[in-house]
Amino acid sequence: MLWSAEGRRRKDIAELAGVVPLTVDRCKSRYPERGVAGLEDKRRGGPRTQVPPRARARVIALTRMSPPADSGLSHWSTRTLADRLKRREGISVSWHYVARVWREENLKPHRSQGPESHVRLV
């Protein structure tokens, strides 16, 4: 704000402050409304929480087992496995996470050799 009051150009202020010109504009528009508090960056969301190792282990274990007989499924999909973990075990993971674990572990439940290659869940 002081550089602006000195008559410096927005581009020069941005360079001096190490920000993009859009940030200078935001600060200049917030200052009249909120004063110095308007110059602080807004808090952004925190870092993503890490998935506990237990969740990864359960994804791998369940993938190696056939779905329950009453489900009508011949093999797990990423979505059905993620849903099962959430509903039955309280482990909340996305289907994207399940797909990543499968890729990393080279698991391909849709290419199983047949029922004898899986252990049936009861």
WODA-V811303 format. One record per residue. N is the residue number from 1. PHI is phi as a letter, one per 30 degrees, with the letter a starting at -180 (none if undefined). BURIAL is I if it has 9 or more other C-alpha atoms within 8 Angstrom, else O. D_LAST is the distance of its C-alpha to the last C-alpha in Angstrom with 2 decimals. Layout:
# WODA-V811303
[[N,PHI,BURIAL,D_LAST] [N,PHI,BURIAL,D_LAST]]
This chain:
# WODA-V811303
[[1,none,O,68.02] [2,d,O,71.03] [3,d,O,71.21] [4,d,I,71.07] [5,d,O,73.89] [6,d,O,75.89] [7,j,O,75.67] [8,d,I,73.36] [9,d,O,71.50] [10,e,I,67.79] [11,d,O,67.20] [12,d,O,69.11] [13,d,I,67.28] [14,d,I,63.91] [15,d,I,65.09] [16,d,O,66.45] [17,d,O,63.31] [18,i,O,60.96] [19,b,I,59.18] [20,d,O,59.22] [21,e,I,61.85] [22,d,O,59.23] [23,d,I,58.45] [24,d,I,62.18] [25,e,I,62.25] [26,d,O,59.33] [27,d,I,61.03] [28,d,I,64.32] [29,d,O,62.84] [30,d,I,60.88] [31,e,I,63.82] [32,d,O,65.99] [33,d,O,63.12] [34,b,O,61.57] [35,i,I,64.09] [36,d,O,63.01] [37,d,O,59.45] [38,d,I,59.13] [39,d,I,59.73] [40,d,O,56.57] [41,d,O,53.57] [42,d,O,50.86] [43,d,O,47.78] [44,c,O,45.01] [45,e,O,41.31] [46,d,O,40.18] [47,d,O,38.35] [48,d,O,34.77] [49,d,O,32.35] [50,d,O,30.60] [51,d,O,26.85] [52,d,O,25.73] [53,e,O,24.61] [54,e,O,21.30] [55,d,I,20.53] [56,d,I,21.48] [57,d,O,19.33] [58,d,O,16.18] [59,e,I,17.27] [60,d,I,17.67] [61,d,O,14.45] [62,d,I,12.29] [63,d,I,14.74] [64,d,I,14.17] [65,c,I,10.47] [66,d,I,9.71] [67,d,I,8.97] [68,e,I,6.10] [69,e,I,7.38] [70,d,O,9.10] [71,d,O,10.94] [72,i,O,13.10] [73,c,O,13.56] [74,d,O,14.27] [75,a,O,14.65] [76,d,I,15.16] [77,c,O,18.56] [78,e,I,20.28] [79,d,O,20.34] [80,d,O,16.75] [81,d,I,15.70] [82,d,I,18.51] [83,d,O,17.62] [84,d,I,13.99] [85,d,I,15.53] [86,d,I,18.15] [87,d,O,16.34] [88,c,O,13.39] [89,b,O,15.12] [90,i,O,18.75] [91,c,O,19.63] [92,c,O,22.15] [93,b,I,22.89] [94,d,O,24.43] [95,d,I,23.32] [96,d,O,26.52] [97,d,O,25.29] [98,e,I,22.06] [99,d,I,24.41] [100,d,O,26.74] [101,d,I,24.16] [102,e,I,23.09] [103,d,O,26.82] [104,d,O,27.63] [105,c,O,24.88] [106,h,O,25.48] [107,c,O,21.88] [108,b,O,21.73] [109,d,I,18.28] [110,d,O,20.21] [111,c,O,21.95] [112,d,O,19.18] [113,d,O,20.26] [114,k,O,17.59] [115,e,O,14.06] [116,d,O,15.16] [117,d,O,15.92] [118,b,I,12.43] [119,c,I,9.46] [120,d,I,6.37] [121,d,O,3.76] [122,c,O,0.00]]
